[in-house]
Amino acid sequence: MKSGGLNILGLALVGIVGLAFLLLTPRFAELDRVLELTIYMIMAILALSLALIWGYGGILCFGQSAFFGLGAYTYAIAMFNIGESTVPVLLAVALPAGFAALLGYFIFYGRISDVYLGVITLTVTLILFNSVNSTAGPEFHIGTARLGGFNGIPGIPPLNWPGNKSAAVDLEGMFYLATASLLVTYFGLRLLLASRFGRVIVGIRENERRAELLGYDPRAYKLVTFVIGGALAGFAGCLFANWGNFVSPTIFGLAQSAQIIIWVIVGGRGTLIGPILGCIGIQWLTTALGANQPSGSDWWARIMANAPLIFGIILIAFVLLVPKGLVPTLADWGGRLLRWPLRRASLALKPKRAEEG
């Protein structure tokens, strides 16, 4: 059943599963498992940011890790200088969104083609990585926050309830916050895509020239989509910095940029649930393989040690074998299975009708 472009049954199913996961996981899972699931939820928000930009807006962006890293560093620096998390969280969303608006304005209004857009966003990511990586000296600081260069920024103060510095969000609270944020992001994007704006950006993705002839300005719609995606990535970066109490330049690295694209490819472009499942599945796989690494390295370093090989194999396999992505392919198979009995019944009735005729 659909209403106004929304699949009510599908939304209800996602909502029930999401709420059950939110409420029951902390009750039955151990704390270390809850901590691991929290990062999956955070990264799924990051996957949704590219799912909107690329899957629905048709904008292949290699720079989501740039917005993600900007959000993380903005939160960390603001927390050391302010001490209360309300303003740092807002800045962690606003700064990546503003940077996306500035970058997107020159890209879209400059009529830069899709290929060069990917090159530019990738270049911006590498520039940020090298720039932050070169800030190891004590002279590199913003207020009381030292950037730390390749050593990163450790000991980031935790989130607190708005306006109450003493009420810090604990590990279990971070799980609730990350999971609730993922659900809100998912349903918010579903509503956005069901609106007139969402239908227009999909139309632009399908045929930009036709949309322009109908009176729409593709540049403006692409820019707004790009900014929303940048804001979501920045928010995910803020949650990530709080989850690990640490950020480093590797957050801008090529492996980070590549894995976000692979999440969307594996899950399926043109869907929202697909990139979420692709992100969680690949994160779980890389974590499981990373657990076999020698002890003494942190969780993120173990994952990144295996990332290039794992991501390369997964990307090649899905591009060759499942080009549509996991969710669209499963939907196609499900549709064929449902149509198969109907087709057999239809073929069985044809001889009887012929005899009656």
Backbone hydrogen bonds, N-H to C=O, Kabsch-Sander energy under -0.5 kcal/mol:
donor,donor_aa,acceptor,acceptor_aa,energy
3,S,6,L,-2.5
6,L,3,S,-1.3
8,I,1,M,-1.6
8,I,6,L,-1.1
9,L,1,M,-0.8
11,L,7,N,-2.7
12,A,8,I,-2.6
13,L,9,L,-2.2
14,V,10,G,-2.5
15,G,11,L,-2.6
16,I,12,A,-2.5
17,V,13,L,-2.5
18,G,14,V,-2.8
19,L,15,G,-2.6
20,A,16,I,-2.3
21,F,17,V,-2.5
22,L,18,G,-2.4
23,L,19,L,-2.5
24,L,20,A,-2.6
25,T,21,F,-1.6
27,R,24,L,-0.6
28,F,24,L,-1.6
28,F,25,T,-0.5
29,A,25,T,-2.7
34,V,30,E,-2.3
35,L,31,L,-2.5
36,E,32,D,-1.7
37,L,33,R,-2.5
38,T,34,V,-1.8
39,I,35,L,-1.2
40,Y,36,E,-1.2
41,M,37,L,-1.9
42,I,38,T,-2.1
43,M,39,I,-2.5
44,A,40,Y,-1.8
45,I,41,M,-1.3
46,L,42,I,-1.4
47,A,43,M,-2.3
48,L,44,A,-2.0
49,S,45,I,-1.5
50,L,46,L,-1.3
51,A,47,A,-2.2
52,L,48,L,-2.1
53,I,49,S,-1.7
54,W,50,L,-3.2
55,G,50,L,-1.0
56,Y,51,A,-0.9
56,Y,52,L,-0.8
57,G,52,L,-1.7
58,G,54,W,-1.0
59,I,53,I,-2.5
60,L,58,G,-0.8
61,C,59,I,-1.0
62,F,60,L,-0.5
66,A,63,G,-0.8
67,F,63,G,-1.5
68,F,64,Q,-2.4
69,G,65,S,-2.7
70,L,66,A,-2.4
71,G,67,F,-2.2
72,A,68,F,-1.9
73,Y,69,G,-2.9
74,T,70,L,-2.5
75,Y,71,G,-2.1
76,A,72,A,-2.3
77,I,73,Y,-2.7
78,A,74,T,-2.5
79,M,75,Y,-2.4
80,F,76,A,-1.7
81,N,77,I,-1.3
82,I,78,A,-2.6
83,G,78,A,-0.5
83,G,79,M,-1.3
89,V,85,S,-2.3
90,L,86,T,-1.7
91,L,87,V,-2.7
92,A,88,P,-2.3
93,V,89,V,-1.0
94,A,90,L,-2.8
95,L,91,L,-2.8
97,A,93,V,-1.6
98,G,94,A,-2.8
99,F,95,L,-2.7
100,A,96,P,-2.6
101,A,97,A,-2.2
102,L,98,G,-2.3
103,L,99,F,-2.8
104,G,100,A,-2.9
105,Y,101,A,-2.0
106,F,102,L,-1.5
107,I,103,L,-1.8
108,F,104,G,-3.1
109,Y,104,G,-0.5
109,Y,105,Y,-1.9
111,R,108,F,-1.2
112,I,107,I,-2.3
117,L,113,S,-2.0
118,G,114,D,-2.0
119,V,115,V,-1.7
120,I,116,Y,-2.8
121,T,117,L,-2.5
122,L,118,G,-2.0
123,T,119,V,-2.5
124,V,120,I,-2.6
125,T,121,T,-1.8
126,L,122,L,-2.1
127,I,123,T,-2.5
128,L,124,V,-2.3
129,F,125,T,-2.3
130,N,126,L,-2.6
131,S,127,I,-2.5
132,V,128,L,-2.7
133,N,129,F,-2.1
134,S,130,N,-0.8
134,S,131,S,-0.7
135,T,132,V,-1.3
140,F,137,G,-1.6
141,H,139,E,-1.1
142,I,145,A,-2.8
143,G,141,H,-0.5
145,A,142,I,-1.8
146,R,144,T,-0.6
147,L,140,F,-1.8
148,G,140,F,-0.5
149,G,135,T,-0.8
150,F,133,N,-0.7
151,N,148,G,-2.0
152,G,149,G,-1.5
153,I,247,V,-3.0
155,G,245,N,-0.7
156,I,245,N,-1.5
161,W,167,A,-2.4
164,N,161,W,-2.6
165,K,163,G,-0.5
167,A,164,N,-1.3
168,A,166,S,-1.3
169,V,159,L,-2.9
170,D,168,A,-0.6
174,M,170,D,-2.1
175,F,171,L,-1.5
176,Y,172,E,-2.0
177,L,173,G,-2.6
178,A,174,M,-2.9
179,T,175,F,-2.7
180,A,176,Y,-2.5
181,S,177,L,-2.4
182,L,178,A,-2.1
183,L,179,T,-2.3
184,V,180,A,-2.6
185,T,181,S,-2.5
186,Y,182,L,-2.7
187,F,183,L,-2.6
188,G,184,V,-2.5
189,L,185,T,-2.4
190,R,186,Y,-2.1
191,L,187,F,-2.2
192,L,188,G,-2.2
193,L,189,L,-2.8
194,A,190,R,-1.4
195,S,191,L,-0.8
195,S,192,L,-0.8
198,G,192,L,-1.1
199,R,195,S,-2.1
200,V,196,R,-2.1
201,I,197,F,-2.3
202,V,198,G,-1.8
203,G,199,R,-2.0
204,I,200,V,-2.5
205,R,201,I,-2.0
206,E,202,V,-2.1
207,N,203,G,-2.6
211,A,207,N,-1.9
212,E,208,E,-2.1
213,L,209,R,-2.1
214,L,210,R,-1.5
215,G,212,E,-1.3
216,Y,211,A,-2.1
221,Y,217,D,-1.8
222,K,218,P,-2.6
223,L,219,R,-2.3
224,V,220,A,-2.3
225,T,221,Y,-2.2
226,F,222,K,-2.6
227,V,223,L,-2.3
228,I,224,V,-2.4
229,G,225,T,-2.3
230,G,226,F,-2.1
231,A,227,V,-2.5
232,L,228,I,-2.3
233,A,229,G,-2.2
234,G,230,G,-2.2
235,F,231,A,-2.2
236,A,232,L,-2.3
237,G,233,A,-2.1
238,C,234,G,-2.1
239,L,235,F,-2.1
240,F,236,A,-2.4
241,A,237,G,-2.5
242,N,238,C,-1.8
243,W,239,L,-2.5
244,G,240,F,-2.3
245,N,241,A,-1.2
246,F,241,A,-0.5
247,V,153,I,-1.4
251,I,248,S,-1.9
252,F,249,P,-2.4
253,G,250,T,-1.5
257,S,253,G,-1.9
258,A,254,L,-2.9
259,Q,255,A,-2.3
260,I,256,Q,-1.3
261,I,257,S,-1.2
262,I,258,A,-2.1
263,W,259,Q,-2.3
264,V,260,I,-1.4
265,I,261,I,-2.4
266,V,262,I,-3.1
267,G,263,W,-2.5
268,G,264,V,-2.9
271,T,268,G,-0.9
276,I,272,L,-1.1
277,L,273,I,-2.4
278,G,274,G,-3.0
279,C,275,P,-2.5
280,I,276,I,-2.5
281,G,277,L,-2.6
282,I,278,G,-2.3
283,Q,279,C,-2.6
284,W,280,I,-2.4
285,L,281,G,-2.2
286,T,282,I,-2.9
287,T,283,Q,-2.2
288,A,284,W,-2.5
289,L,285,L,-2.3
290,G,286,T,-2.4
291,A,287,T,-1.5
292,N,289,L,-1.4
293,Q,290,G,-1.8
297,S,294,P,-0.6
302,R,298,D,-2.0
303,I,299,W,-1.7
304,M,300,W,-2.5
305,A,301,A,-1.6
306,N,302,R,-1.0
306,N,303,I,-0.8
307,A,303,I,-1.3
310,I,306,N,-2.2
311,F,307,A,-3.2
312,G,308,P,-2.0
313,I,309,L,-2.2
314,I,310,I,-2.5
315,L,311,F,-2.6
316,I,312,G,-2.3
317,A,313,I,-2.4
318,F,314,I,-2.4
319,V,315,L,-2.5
320,L,316,I,-2.1
321,L,317,A,-2.8
322,V,317,A,-0.6
322,V,318,F,-1.2
325,G,322,V,-1.3
326,L,266,V,-3.5
327,V,267,G,-2.3
329,T,325,G,-1.6
330,L,326,L,-2.5
331,A,327,V,-2.4
332,D,328,P,-2.2
333,W,329,T,-2.5
334,G,330,L,-2.6
335,G,331,A,-2.3
336,R,332,D,-2.2
337,L,333,W,-2.3
338,L,334,G,-2.0
339,R,335,G,-2.0
340,W,336,R,-1.8
342,L,338,L,-0.7
343,R,339,R,-2.5
344,R,340,W,-2.3
345,A,341,P,-2.4
346,S,342,L,-2.2
347,L,343,R,-2.5
348,A,344,R,-2.0
349,L,345,A,-1.5
350,K,346,S,-1.0
352,K,348,A,-0.6
353,R,349,L,-2.2
354,A,350,K,-2.3
355,E,351,P,-2.4
356,E,352,K,-2.2
357,G,353,R,-2.1
